[in-house]
Amino acid sequence: MSKKIVLITGTNSGFGWLTARNLATSGHQVYATMRDTKGKNAEKANTLSSVENITVLDVALTDDQSVKRAIDTILSREGVIDVLVNNAGYSMNGVTESFTTADVQSVFDVNFFAPWRLIKQVLPAMRRQADGLIINVTSGFGRISFPFATVYGASKFALEGLSEGLHFELKPLGVDVAILEPGAFPTEMSQKNNPGSDNSVLEGYGAIGDVAGKMMTAVGGLIQTHNPNPQEVADAIAKLIDSQKGKRPLRTVVDPITGEFIQAINQATKIQYEHGLKMFGMGELLA
């Protein structure tokens, strides 16, 4: 294993926290981002900073200048960024009509525009060195849209779409793009239910509106029964980083509960997608 300079977002909890520690322990130099390192995340930032090979950066992922400062800081210190892990995410669940435009924008700001903002900033350096890896953490809900999780799913669909095209567009330039699709795990995000802000529409849904709550209860029950370990996601990210350049899979499913049908969708899509690339004169990108 060669030492990599790794930038990870959303490291104050869950997959990001575990991944940062995991990679640092393996000898990689990790730059871990989170918000408000002097305020509500101060204790977490201090704890993570005490780990050898981890530097915590206070970054607002929804702000162009904040992201640029972080990228410039890393490049000035290290000269390169080998790996970008877009892990930070925000979930909203509930009756879709109850989401305001501002609600939807807030989800997309974190789940889609923030990853794009970081990709846009790291790509010039990765292209110059003809080497790099971008891992975008999406979701099984980035492949299928379940009722009452539509806004979250739409944001992850968008990130999947961006990642899929970039995977083939950037590979000839020496930059790999990989998608990681976790299922339900007992993380802080999975335990939060952020409903829409417009409660005025809920009465019109009657008993159907209660299904959203039933879904969250069912997911909680599955997690309790199967007790999936979030470390599996951190390990999958480490495996992608250590895998051979140019041979990394486009999609990796980490879902011990319901991952089989996501895998089936991915396999069927892969066959038809590759056929489509050839039809549109882009078969050389499959090499």
Legacy VTK file of the C-alpha trace (Angstrom):
# vtk DataFile Version 3.0
C-alpha trace
ASCII
DATASET POLYDATA
POINTS 287 float
0.000 0.000 0.000
1.362 3.413 -0.967
0.581 6.429 1.191
-2.217 8.589 -0.203
-3.320 12.141 0.531
-7.033 11.727 1.218
-9.727 14.381 1.617
-12.928 13.158 3.306
-16.106 15.168 3.928
-18.630 14.655 6.710
-16.204 13.256 9.261
-17.957 14.390 12.433
-19.865 11.091 12.651
-20.827 7.840 10.945
-19.070 6.593 7.839
-16.827 9.652 7.588
-15.587 9.369 11.164
-14.808 5.658 10.785
-13.225 6.096 7.367
-10.913 8.871 8.532
-9.636 6.807 11.451
-9.425 3.651 9.351
-7.329 5.252 6.610
-5.099 7.143 9.033
-4.338 3.932 10.910
-3.346 2.366 7.583
-0.791 5.118 7.043
-2.642 7.463 4.697
-2.553 11.217 5.351
-6.163 12.227 5.954
-7.699 15.682 5.739
-11.045 15.415 7.493
-13.652 18.126 6.992
-16.524 19.136 9.223
-18.378 22.322 10.109
-18.160 24.411 13.251
-14.957 22.929 14.681
-14.853 25.665 17.322
-18.498 25.231 18.311
-20.826 22.218 18.333
-18.241 19.928 16.712
-15.295 21.127 18.802
-15.005 17.939 20.850
-15.232 15.725 17.776
-12.704 17.845 15.916
-10.266 17.688 18.826
-10.676 13.924 19.161
-10.105 13.315 15.472
-7.173 15.745 15.365
-5.434 13.754 18.096
-5.206 10.736 15.771
-1.888 10.422 13.971
-2.102 11.257 10.229
-5.374 13.225 10.546
-5.742 16.967 10.026
-9.201 18.414 10.617
-10.348 21.291 8.424
-13.354 23.502 9.137
-15.182 23.609 5.807
-18.658 24.765 4.795
-19.332 22.482 1.854
-22.060 24.747 0.510
-19.666 27.702 0.166
-17.381 27.988 -2.868
-14.689 29.992 -1.088
-14.613 27.733 1.964
-14.080 24.692 -0.251
-11.440 26.466 -2.331
-9.511 27.498 0.794
-9.482 23.889 1.980
-8.259 22.540 -1.367
-5.593 25.250 -1.604
-4.437 24.472 1.948
-3.986 20.782 1.180
-2.244 21.384 -2.130
0.123 23.928 -0.570
1.081 21.436 2.141
1.130 18.200 0.172
1.387 19.166 -3.484
-1.250 16.591 -4.433
-4.669 15.266 -3.504
-4.773 11.577 -4.367
-8.274 10.724 -3.145
-11.486 12.662 -2.605
-14.242 10.929 -0.625
-17.540 12.791 -0.911
-19.246 11.290 2.111
-21.234 14.134 3.713
-24.977 13.660 3.337
-28.332 15.013 4.467
-31.567 13.042 4.645
-35.198 14.155 4.454
-38.160 11.805 4.572
-41.892 12.376 4.530
-44.818 13.269 2.294
-43.151 14.684 -0.807
-45.655 17.506 -1.254
-44.757 18.788 2.201
-41.257 19.746 1.060
-40.826 23.397 0.180
-38.473 24.585 -2.533
-36.085 25.637 0.223
-36.255 22.130 1.723
-35.362 20.539 -1.596
-32.570 23.017 -2.189
-31.080 22.266 1.230
-30.907 18.541 0.432
-29.398 19.078 -3.012
-26.923 21.643 -1.642
-25.334 18.971 0.560
-25.925 15.789 -1.440
-25.219 17.024 -4.963
-23.830 20.548 -5.277
-21.281 20.095 -2.472
-19.741 16.985 -4.087
-19.674 18.768 -7.441
-18.026 21.808 -5.843
-15.241 19.597 -4.458
-14.859 17.604 -7.675
-14.525 20.829 -9.652
-11.764 22.026 -7.317
-9.698 18.806 -7.164
-9.860 17.797 -10.824
-7.244 20.253 -12.187
-4.612 18.846 -9.814
-5.638 15.238 -10.485
-5.518 15.792 -14.245
-2.059 17.392 -14.016
-0.709 14.396 -12.138
-2.693 11.996 -14.391
-3.736 10.184 -11.246
-6.512 10.369 -8.690
-9.581 8.731 -7.235
-12.979 10.263 -6.489
-15.353 8.184 -4.360
-18.921 9.449 -4.168
-21.031 7.941 -1.403
-24.618 7.692 -2.625
-27.230 5.185 -1.436
-29.390 2.292 -2.516
-31.977 5.075 -2.799
-29.775 6.494 -5.534
-30.876 3.563 -7.708
-34.540 3.242 -6.713
-36.910 5.886 -5.401
-39.090 4.730 -2.532
-42.252 6.626 -1.604
-41.683 9.234 1.102
-37.926 9.244 0.450
-38.240 10.870 -2.960
-36.352 14.115 -2.327
-33.417 12.322 -0.717
-33.500 9.742 -3.502
-33.603 12.431 -6.187
-30.470 14.061 -4.778
-28.654 10.730 -4.738
-29.921 9.910 -8.250
-28.318 13.191 -9.337
-24.992 12.266 -7.748
-25.150 8.813 -9.340
-25.768 10.404 -12.736
-22.832 12.758 -12.360
-20.562 9.961 -11.164
-21.517 7.448 -13.862
-20.678 9.764 -16.751
-17.501 11.032 -15.097
-16.309 7.472 -14.486
-15.892 6.952 -18.226
-14.986 10.548 -19.079
-12.061 10.761 -16.658
-10.625 7.232 -16.762
-8.590 7.936 -19.945
-7.013 10.870 -18.084
-5.860 8.641 -15.221
-8.613 9.624 -12.749
-10.955 6.963 -11.380
-14.503 7.764 -10.224
-16.256 5.195 -8.037
-19.718 5.077 -6.487
-20.311 3.540 -3.070
-23.922 2.583 -2.335
-24.554 1.918 1.370
-27.826 0.552 2.665
-29.309 1.224 6.089
-26.783 1.389 8.923
-27.052 2.617 12.528
-25.453 6.021 11.988
-26.524 9.445 13.229
-28.030 10.313 9.864
-30.214 7.190 9.761
-31.593 8.044 13.189
-32.775 11.493 12.115
-36.069 12.047 10.341
-36.207 15.509 8.794
-39.760 16.029 7.468
-40.922 18.692 5.034
-41.682 22.187 6.289
-45.164 22.554 4.778
-47.480 20.757 7.190
-50.567 22.298 5.615
-50.804 19.527 3.004
-50.645 16.564 5.386
-54.340 16.490 6.283
-55.209 15.834 2.646
-53.198 12.613 2.675
-55.105 10.988 5.536
-53.874 7.524 6.457
-51.456 7.462 3.502
-49.431 10.143 5.233
-48.811 7.747 8.122
-46.915 5.357 5.846
-43.829 7.575 6.034
-43.601 6.938 9.757
-44.147 3.218 9.203
-41.240 3.178 6.766
-38.894 4.744 9.308
-40.089 2.251 11.936
-39.522 -0.647 9.544
-36.018 0.539 8.707
-35.261 0.857 12.411
-36.512 -2.673 12.962
-34.341 -4.058 10.179
-31.294 -2.325 11.602
-32.044 -3.680 15.062
-32.564 -7.211 13.745
-29.576 -7.406 11.425
-27.280 -5.016 13.324
-25.172 -4.027 10.296
-21.746 -2.647 11.133
-20.922 0.808 9.637
-17.275 -0.259 9.642
-18.130 -2.279 6.517
-18.527 0.996 4.614
-15.192 2.331 5.883
-13.545 -0.948 4.878
-15.109 -0.787 1.408
-13.713 2.717 0.898
-10.252 1.518 1.971
-10.520 -1.400 -0.461
-11.358 0.943 -3.344
-8.367 3.131 -2.504
-6.044 0.113 -2.398
-7.450 -1.401 -5.612
-5.598 -1.247 -8.922
-5.960 2.012 -10.784
-8.204 1.737 -13.831
-9.699 -1.544 -12.582
-11.908 -0.143 -9.831
-15.623 -0.958 -10.237
-18.047 1.846 -11.036
-20.432 0.790 -8.283
-19.877 -0.971 -4.961
-22.889 -1.993 -2.866
-22.446 -2.254 0.906
-25.834 -3.373 2.179
-26.103 -6.608 4.177
-29.882 -6.146 4.555
-31.334 -5.371 1.121
-28.294 -5.193 -1.131
-29.205 -8.107 -3.395
-31.792 -6.273 -5.471
-29.562 -3.193 -5.810
-26.811 -5.501 -7.074
-29.250 -6.996 -9.585
-30.200 -3.523 -10.856
-26.543 -2.557 -11.190
-25.635 -5.685 -13.138
-28.533 -5.333 -15.568
-27.780 -1.637 -16.064
-24.076 -2.297 -16.684
-24.813 -4.578 -19.613
-27.195 -2.161 -21.307
-25.089 0.903 -20.512
-22.005 -0.564 -22.141
-24.118 -1.465 -25.165
-25.335 2.134 -25.305
-21.809 3.569 -25.203
-20.883 1.445 -28.198
-24.029 2.509 -30.071
-23.176 6.179 -29.540
-19.619 5.772 -30.771
-17.936 5.816 -27.364
-16.895 2.175 -27.083
-13.255 3.203 -26.692
-14.101 4.538 -23.209
-14.757 0.947 -22.089
-11.123 -0.031 -22.716
LINES 1 288
287 0 1 2 3 4 5 6 7 8 9 10 11 12 13 14 15 16 17 18 19 20 21 22 23 24 25 26 27 28 29 30 31 32 33 34 35 36 37 38 39 40 41 42 43 44 45 46 47 48 49 50 51 52 53 54 55 56 57 58 59 60 61 62 63 64 65 66 67 68 69 70 71 72 73 74 75 76 77 78 79 80 81 82 83 84 85 86 87 88 89 90 91 92 93 94 95 96 97 98 99 100 101 102 103 104 105 106 107 108 109 110 111 112 113 114 115 116 117 118 119 120 121 122 123 124 125 126 127 128 129 130 131 132 133 134 135 136 137 138 139 140 141 142 143 144 145 146 147 148 149 150 151 152 153 154 155 156 157 158 159 160 161 162 163 164 165 166 167 168 169 170 171 172 173 174 175 176 177 178 179 180 181 182 183 184 185 186 187 188 189 190 191 192 193 194 195 196 197 198 199 200 201 202 203 204 205 206 207 208 209 210 211 212 213 214 215 216 217 218 219 220 221 222 223 224 225 226 227 228 229 230 231 232 233 234 235 236 237 238 239 240 241 242 243 244 245 246 247 248 249 250 251 252 253 254 255 256 257 258 259 260 261 262 263 264 265 266 267 268 269 270 271 272 273 274 275 276 277 278 279 280 281 282 283 284 285 286
